[in-house]
């Protein structure tokens, strides 16, 4: 099964940017980013399928961009205009379904997560 390893988290001030990466041992049909803030449920951020079609949570549209480097099987999440409410642990996930939705139960494989902290 695919192995996932995130990197790129850190601390940034409000309005700043970060780029997360997730190295995969191979590319499954669906790859996604989720996040979980302390005391909150995990929420979907963005997904990308094998042909590059993307899907975003409404609150991330226009600020976040999901992409994949197919040659390196590396998933990226470019995050711009970050706000304190974006503070969370961000997880890379992989799934094999036909539709890459933002439901965490569609993704059986997960990375260990990387922390993003946005200060005001």
N, C-alpha and C positions, 0 to 999 in steps of 0.2 A: 504494500500500500504506500501511498505517497507520504513522504516526510516533509514537514513544513517548519521553517525557521524564520521568525520575524526579526527585523532590526530597524533602527532608525528612530525609535522613540526618544523622548527627552523633554526638556522644559523650554517653554517659549513664552514671550509676553503676548498679550492680546493683540490681534492684528497680524501676528507673525505667521510663518509657514513652517511646515515640517513635511518630510517625505519618508514614508514607511516602505519597507521592502519585505518580501517574503520569498525565500528561496525554496523551490519545490523540487523534489527528486524527479518528478515528471509532471506533465500538465494534464489534469483531469478536465472533464467537460465544464465544470463550474468552479470558479474560485471567487472568494468573497472576503470582505472585511466586515467584522462585527466589532462592537465596543461594549464595554460594561463599566459604568461608573459605580463608585461605592454606594451600596444600598439600593441600587437600581437594577432592573432586569437588563439582560443583554439585548442589544438592539442592532439591527442590520444597518450597515453603512452603504455598501455598494457591492455589486456583483459584476462579473464579466464571464462570458461563455467562450466556447472554443473558437468561435468566429469573430470574437471581439465585441459582441453586443453587450452594452452595459446597462445597468439599472442602479438607481440611487434612491436612498431615502430622501423624502422631500426636504428635510432640513439641511441636507448636504449638497443639494443641487446648486451648481454655480460656484461652490467653494471647494469641493473635493473632486478629484479626478482619479479614477481607477484605470490602470493600464497594465499590460503584461509584456515583458520582453520574452518573446517566444524562443529566441535562440538560447536564452539562459534559464528558461522556465522560472522566471522571477516576476512575481506580482508586485506592483507598486501602488501606493496611495499618496497622491500629492494633496496636501491639506493647506489651504490658504485661508486668510482672514479668520484665523482661529480665535475662539472665544473661551472664556473660563468654563462654559458649559460643555465644551468639547473634551474636558479633562476626563480621562478614562483609560482603562487598559484596552488596547486594540489587538484583536485576534485575526489571524489569517485562517481561512477555512477552505476545505476542498470537498466537492460533491460530484456525484455522477448522474444526477437527474437530467431530464431533458429540458427543463425550464429552470433557469438560475434565479430563484426567487430570494427574497430577503428573510427567509424563515430559517432559524438556526437548526431546526430539526431535519432540514434537508441536507445538512453537511455533517457527515460522520467523522471527518478528520480535521483536527485543529492544531494550530501551533501553540506555543507556550504563552504568547502574548507579549506586548511591549507597551510600556507606560508612556502616556502623553499627558503632560501637565501644562496648563495654560494659566498664567497669572494675569491679574488685572492691573 
